[in-house]
């Protein structure tokens, strides 16, 4: 069903969806979790191909009409909905009521396709060029971005959170999800379910989509910091906190992405120290501090202050 490349890249979700599709046990709504939103977006398109492939044996090189349309992001029933996609009205910061009503109207008609609706936050613009090139490198020639007719749109998916939905649009979407028509699948792309509206979370099955792809650029940039971790003293901690913040100024890295890379590094340390209870405890405690920092950033806490605080706290954790 899914090819070996996709199974290797996404072993857990591919196994889950293969079983669900083979046994006709697909739910109508799924919430995907993970730090790599490109991986999530790519994966939802692969599911859409499996459900719509005219050859019934989807593979990466299938040239049937449906698979070709999905590759080009032109399939009429595989729809991306974000503040800047499937747009209705002038609002470009939230998914508004006009979009929700249009979706309800579009889904009220019958279709011969298996409709896949993908909800995500998103940004676009030339200022995101470096990050776009980094993230799409794994998927070039495999997917196009939404409405990418001239292949020059710089578009990035971002994780959904409660603020992306207005109360009226959220209520309308809930009614659509609660009373789904046959052969309609909803995907919500998130980094963490706890950032989303509880009413939407409760109506979805949660699936982790953790890409095995390692973004070497971020790890290479963090190498000077991580090889000096844990820090010896307060001066050391403050010095490397400045180094960490500088990466967002000198390179096109978002603060939350660098924090996620640091989190992944600590997770790797935890795996190698799993038999050492003392070290494991410290690493778990520091992971909690990273998560607190990530949550603080969502409330517009100054990034430099947040990292200084995090690196200073590491002295207490690893004393």
N, C-alpha and C positions, 0 to 999 in steps of 0.2 A: 504493500500500500504506500507507505512513505519509503523513499529510497534510503540507501545506506548512509549517504552524506548527512541527511537530515536526522536520521536515527542516531548517528554518532554525535552530532552537534547538540541535539535536544533529546536525550534518551528517555527521560521521565515523561514529558508531555506526549511524545510520539507514541510510546507504549500505551498511555492512557487513552488517547484518541483512537488509536487503532482498535483497541478492545471495544470502546464505546460505539464506534462506527460499525464494526463487524457484527456486534450484538444488538444493533439498533437501540442503543441506550444513551444516545446523545441528549444531554440537557439542552435547554434553550438559551442559557446565559452562563458565561464563564468570565471570571476575573483572573487575569494573568498577573503574576507578581515577579519582579526581578529588576536589577539595575540597568540592564541593556534593553532599552525600549526598541531599538532597531531589531534586535533578535525577536522580541515579542511580535513586532509588526510583520516581520518576515514569516514567522511561524504561522500567524493567522492566515496569511495568503496561501501557505502550503495546505492548510486545512481546507480553505476554500477551493483549491485545485482538486484535492482528493474528492470533495463532495460534488464537484461539477464536471470532472474530466469526462469527456465524451467517449474515451477509450476504456473507461472503467479500470484502468491500470495506470494510474498517475505515475509519471517519472519526470525528472528534472528537464528532460529534453522533449517532452510531449508538445506537439505543435497543433493539437486540436484547437478549435476556435475558442472554447472557454478558457483553456490554460493560457493561450496567447493573450487573450483579453486581460486575464488576471495579471500576467507578467507585465503588461503595459499599463496596469491600473486603469483599464478602460471598461471593465466588466460592468454592465448596467445594474447588476444585483449584488456586487461586492462593494460596499459603500463605506468610506471613511468619513466619520463625523467628528469634527473638532471645531474650535472657535473660528478657524480659517478654512475649513473644508465643509462642503455641503452647506455653504453659507446662505443664510436668509436674513436680510436686513444688514445694518451697518456694524453691529457689535462684533468685535474681533478679539475679545478677551474671555468670553464665556460661551457655553452652548446654550442658546436662548430658546424661548418658547416657540418661535417661528420655525426653528429647525426641528424641534420635537413634533410639532403639528404636521410639518411636511413629511416627516418620516412616517407618522401614523397614517397619513393619507396614502403615501406610496406603498406601504405594507398592506393596505386594505384590499388591494387588487391581487388577483392570482398571478402566479408566475411559474414557468416551467423549470426555473433554476432553483438551486438551493441558495437562499439569500443569506449572506454573511455581512453583518453590520459591525464595524470596528469603531469603538469610541476611544479617542485619545486626545490629550492636549497636544499642541504643536506650535512651532514658531517657524518663520521663514525670513529670508533675507541674506544678503551677501556677507553680513558680519558673521554668519554661521558656517562659512565656506570650509574652513579648516576642519571643524568638527564633523561636518557633513562628509567630507572626503574620508576622514578616519573611520567613521561608522559604516559607510556604505561600501568600503573596500572589500568586505567579505561577500557582498551581495551584488556587486556590479554585474551587469548582463543577466541578472536573475529577476530583478524587480525594478519598476519605476516608481517614482513618488506620485501621490495623488494629483490628478490634473496636470501631469507632467508631459503635456503634448509636445513641447519643443525640447524636452530633455535638458532644460537649463534652470529648472526651479530648485532653489536651495531650501529644502524642507526638512525639519527635524521633528520626530515625535517626542513628546514629553509625557511624564507620568500624570495621569489624572489625579485630581484631588477634589474635595468637596466644593472648593471655591469655583471650579470650572462650570458647575451647574447652578443655574438660578433655581429658586424654589419651585416656580411654576413649571419650568422645563423638566426638572427632576420628577415632579408629580406626574406629568404627562408621560414621561419615559417609563415610570413605574407601572402605569396602566398598560402600556404596550408590552412590557416584559411579563406582566402577570397574566395577560390574555394573549399569548403568542399564537400566530397562525402556524400551520405545519410548515416544515422545511425553512425555518428561519433560525439563525444562530447569532447571538449577540456576544461580542467580546469587549471587555473593558480592560485597557492596558494601564497598569499601575506599578509603582515601585513597592508599595506597601498597602495592604487592604485597609489599614487603620487610618489612612489619609482620605478614604472615600466615605460617602454617605452610608450610614449603617443600613438604611432602607434598601439601597442598591446591593450592598454586600450580601445581605440576607437572602437575596433572590438569585445569587450566583454561586456556582461551584468555583472554588479557588484552586488555581493550577500554577505551580511555580515554573517559570521558564528561565532557567539559568543557562546562558550560553557558555560553552566550554572555551570559546574564543578568549584568549588573553590579549588585552590591548597592551602590547609591549611598550609603546611610547610612554604611557603613564608610569609603568613600573620603572622604566629607565630613568625618567625624570625624578621619581621618588627614591631612586637607589641611594643617593647621597644621604638622604634623611633616614631611610630604613636601616642602612648599615651602621648607623650611629644610635640606633634604638635598642633598648631603652636609654634615655638620656641620663647623663651622669649628675647634672646639677641644674639649678635654675637658669644659669647663664646659657648652658647648652640647650635647654628646652626653648628658651626665648629665641636663640639664634636660629634654630631649625624651624621654629614656627614662622619666622620671617621668610626663610627659604621656601616653606610650603606655600605661603600666601603669594610669593613672587611668581610662582608657576602660573597663577591665574592671570597675571599681568603681562607676562612675557610670552605666554602661549595661549592658544584658544581652548583652554580647559575650564569647564564650569566648576565652581567650588564644590557642588554636590558630587560631581564625578570624581574629583581628587579624593574627597572624603570616602567615597565608595571604594576607590582603589586601595586606600589605607586600610579600610575595613577588610578587604579581601586579603591583603598581606597578613594582617593579624589572624585572620581565619586560617591561613596556610600555616602560620606558626603554631596555632592551636592544634592542627592536625598532626604536626610533627612532635608535639609535646603531650599528646593525649594520654600517655602512660605516666606522666609526671603531674600528679595532682596539684602540687604547689604551683608550678608554672601555669598549668591549665586554669587554675582559679584566677590568677592574676590576669591572664589573657582574656578570660571571659569578662572580668570586671572592666577591663579597658574597652572591650567591645561595647559594653553597656554605655560607657562614657562617649564613645563615638556616636552611638545611636542618639544619645541625648543632644549631642552637638548638631547632628543632622536635623533633629526635630526643631532645635532652636533657630536654625537657619531659615526654616519655613515661616518663622514669625519675624523675619527681617532683622535678626540679630546681626550686628557687624561681623563679617567673616573673620577679619584679623583678630578681633577680640575673642571670638569663639575658639579659634585655633590656639591662641595664646593660653586660654583657659584650659583647653583640652590637653595640650602638651605639658602644662604645669601640673595638672592633675595626674598625669602619667608618673610623675615623680613619687606621688603618694601611693599609687597602685603598685609600682614596681620597687618600692623601697626595701 
